[in-house]
Amino acid sequence: MTDFAAWIGREQIGRDRLTSQHAFQWCSTFDLEWPGDKIMPQGIHFALCTPQARTDCLGDDGHPARDDSSDSFLPPFPMPRRMWASSKVQFHAPIAIGAVIDRISRVVSVSEKSGGSGRLAFVDVEHVTKANGTIAVIETQTLVYRDAAGPDAPLSPPPPGDGAFDPAGWEAIRTLTPDPRLLFRYSALTFNTHRIHYDAPYAEQVERYRGLVVHGPLTASLLLQLAADKLGENRVRTFTFRGLSPAIAGEALHLVMRKGEAGYELAAFAEDGRQVTQASATT
Ligand SMILES: CC(C)(COP(=O)(O)OP(=O)(O)OC[C@H]1O[C@@H](n2cnc3c(N)ncnc32)[C@H](O)[C@@H]1OP(=O)(O)O)[C@@H](O)C(=O)NCCC(=O)NCCSC(=O)C[C@](C)(O)C(=O)O
């Protein structure tokens, strides 16, 4: 039996440059103004040092295939369905257009749990990202792998209920509908071939989602933009987010924020009030 703990400590090195073209594509994707000071909005690190696996090295789901070999950065848990579960992000310094980017990614823990939806295998990966030699972002990302879904498994999330999103108590609200064009652009920006974001028959028939799934870091990027609208650009120092339930393309998403006891609370809700993401930020 494979000892997945043996993956702890594996490292991957990434090198990149934040070109004007990439920065422009990020701003266009999110309908953002070009930054006059050439400092990019927070969240751009999600689109840097992206996986570079050749197409013939991709698994069925579109992510780089995992196996027992020393080249396999992530552990080959037998559960095939990958999701971005959560992240804890520290912003140390802004990232300027043109910066040379270095990243060291390291597997820091693996664990198996049992959840309401079945067996779950988690892997935590720490990414230390430097821009022009200075630490810019440290993120601990948690990925979860779930058992395969049977062909008749109920689609997730369940159909919208009778409830409704309640804006009461939130100080800032932005509503938008992430559609397949936005998802496609985000997949392209992050060089993420995961089929749940663009291949509707695969998402529905194989992974048993009710539609195309909105990327966790896309929702996180939108929440960071809401924070920037209210607090100013590049003000967030720590940001955590956790995916509670999949957001589906073509359905309204309510992004919200309010001052909490120790910083800011943020969240994303579906139209029927189902909470999709829980997040927090400090300045
Ligand atoms: C993950 C699901 C299936 C677990 O749902 P569940 O009902 O099975 O689990 P649970 O019963 O709520 O929790 C079981 C245990 O797991 C833990 N747990 C539970 N959730 C999390 C979490 N998020 N982060 C960290 N830990 C978590 C939880 O704390 C608990 O631990 P405990 O037994 O020690 O108390 C469910 O919460 C869910 O569907 N979440 C939505 C995830 C999502 O939509 N992610 C974004 C889209 S996928 C994506 O972006 C992909 C991408 C970009 O292509 C890419 O591959 O990188």
Ligand as a Chemical Component Dictionary entry (heavy atoms), coordinates in Angstrom:
data_LIG
# 
_chem_comp.id                   LIG 
_chem_comp.type                 NON-POLYMER 
_chem_comp.pdbx_formal_charge   0 
_chem_comp.three_letter_code    LIG 
# 
loop_
_chem_comp_atom.comp_id 
_chem_comp_atom.atom_id 
_chem_comp_atom.alt_atom_id 
_chem_comp_atom.type_symbol 
_chem_comp_atom.charge 
_chem_comp_atom.model_Cartn_x 
_chem_comp_atom.model_Cartn_y 
_chem_comp_atom.model_Cartn_z 
_chem_comp_atom.pdbx_ordinal 
LIG C1  C1  C 0 -15.058 19.619 0.051   1  
LIG C2  C2  C 0 -16.463 19.094 0.306   2  
LIG C3  C3  C 0 -16.840 18.032 -0.741  3  
LIG C4  C4  C 0 -16.473 18.441 1.697   4  
LIG O1  O1  O 0 -17.806 18.179 2.047   5  
LIG P1  P1  P 0 -18.179 17.012 3.048   6  
LIG O2  O2  O 0 -19.617 17.212 3.389   7  
LIG O3  O3  O 0 -17.805 15.689 2.473   8  
LIG O4  O4  O 0 -17.228 17.258 4.281   9  
LIG P2  P2  P 0 -17.601 17.724 5.752   10 
LIG O5  O5  O 0 -18.443 16.670 6.392   11 
LIG O6  O6  O 0 -18.116 19.129 5.695   12 
LIG O7  O7  O 0 -16.172 17.760 6.462   13 
LIG C5  C5  C 0 -15.416 16.578 6.670   14 
LIG C6  C6  C 0 -14.023 16.968 7.127   15 
LIG O8  O8  O 0 -13.336 17.622 6.056   16 
LIG C7  C7  C 0 -12.968 18.936 6.445   17 
LIG N1  N1  N 0 -13.260 19.854 5.346   18 
LIG C8  C8  C 0 -14.425 19.921 4.658   19 
LIG N2  N2  N 0 -14.368 20.872 3.737   20 
LIG C9  C9  C 0 -13.132 21.428 3.837   21 
LIG C10 C10 C 0 -12.511 22.477 3.155   22 
LIG N3  N3  N 0 -13.135 23.151 2.171   23 
LIG N4  N4  N 0 -11.247 22.819 3.503   24 
LIG C11 C11 C 0 -10.606 22.144 4.486   25 
LIG N5  N5  N 0 -11.172 21.124 5.184   26 
LIG C12 C12 C 0 -12.426 20.783 4.858   27 
LIG C13 C13 C 0 -13.877 19.288 7.620   28 
LIG O9  O9  O 0 -13.274 20.279 8.461   29 
LIG C14 C14 C 0 -14.013 17.963 8.286   30 
LIG O10 O10 O 0 -12.827 17.699 9.032   31 
LIG P3  P3  P 0 -12.875 17.169 10.558  32 
LIG O11 O11 O 0 -13.485 15.798 10.441  33 
LIG O12 O12 O 0 -11.440 17.168 10.989  34 
LIG O13 O13 O 0 -13.750 18.129 11.275  35 
LIG C15 C15 C 0 -17.526 20.253 0.278   36 
LIG O14 O14 O 0 -17.226 21.150 1.320   37 
LIG C16 C16 C 0 -17.541 21.002 -1.029  38 
LIG O15 O15 O 0 -18.127 20.547 -2.014  39 
LIG N6  N6  N 0 -16.922 22.181 -1.060  40 
LIG C17 C17 C 0 -16.867 23.021 -2.290  41 
LIG C18 C18 C 0 -15.470 22.979 -2.879  42 
LIG C19 C19 C 0 -15.422 23.833 -4.121  43 
LIG O16 O16 O 0 -16.431 24.181 -4.710  44 
LIG N7  N7  N 0 -14.197 24.190 -4.552  45 
LIG C20 C20 C 0 -14.004 25.059 -5.712  46 
LIG C21 C21 C 0 -14.285 24.396 -7.022  47 
LIG S1  S1  S 0 -13.168 23.048 -7.419  48 
LIG C22 C22 C 0 -11.803 23.887 -8.129  49 
LIG O17 O17 O 0 -11.748 25.074 -8.104  50 
LIG C23 C23 C 0 -10.742 23.037 -8.672  51 
LIG C24 C24 C 0 -9.525  23.565 -9.419  52 
LIG C25 C25 C 0 -9.253  25.040 -9.291  53 
LIG O18 O18 O 0 -9.640  23.247 -10.803 54 
LIG C26 C26 C 0 -8.353  22.708 -8.897  55 
LIG O19 O19 O 0 -8.468  21.494 -9.083  56 
LIG O20 O20 O 0 -7.383  23.199 -8.310  57 
# 
loop_
_chem_comp_bond.comp_id 
_chem_comp_bond.atom_id_1 
_chem_comp_bond.atom_id_2 
_chem_comp_bond.value_order 
_chem_comp_bond.pdbx_ordinal 
LIG C1  C2  SING 1  
LIG C2  C3  SING 2  
LIG C2  C4  SING 3  
LIG C2  C15 SING 4  
LIG C4  O1  SING 5  
LIG O1  P1  SING 6  
LIG P1  O2  DOUB 7  
LIG P1  O3  SING 8  
LIG P1  O4  SING 9  
LIG O4  P2  SING 10 
LIG P2  O5  DOUB 11 
LIG P2  O6  SING 12 
LIG P2  O7  SING 13 
LIG O7  C5  SING 14 
LIG C5  C6  SING 15 
LIG C6  O8  SING 16 
LIG C6  C14 SING 17 
LIG O8  C7  SING 18 
LIG C7  N1  SING 19 
LIG C7  C13 SING 20 
LIG N1  C8  SING 21 
LIG N1  C12 SING 22 
LIG C8  N2  DOUB 23 
LIG N2  C9  SING 24 
LIG C9  C10 SING 25 
LIG C9  C12 DOUB 26 
LIG C10 N3  SING 27 
LIG C10 N4  DOUB 28 
LIG N4  C11 SING 29 
LIG C11 N5  DOUB 30 
LIG N5  C12 SING 31 
LIG C13 O9  SING 32 
LIG C13 C14 SING 33 
LIG C14 O10 SING 34 
LIG O10 P3  SING 35 
LIG P3  O11 DOUB 36 
LIG P3  O12 SING 37 
LIG P3  O13 SING 38 
LIG C15 O14 SING 39 
LIG C15 C16 SING 40 
LIG C16 O15 DOUB 41 
LIG C16 N6  SING 42 
LIG N6  C17 SING 43 
LIG C17 C18 SING 44 
LIG C18 C19 SING 45 
LIG C19 O16 DOUB 46 
LIG C19 N7  SING 47 
LIG N7  C20 SING 48 
LIG C20 C21 SING 49 
LIG C21 S1  SING 50 
LIG S1  C22 SING 51 
LIG C22 O17 DOUB 52 
LIG C22 C23 SING 53 
LIG C23 C24 SING 54 
LIG C24 C25 SING 55 
LIG C24 O18 SING 56 
LIG C24 C26 SING 57 
LIG C26 O19 DOUB 58 
LIG C26 O20 SING 59 
# 
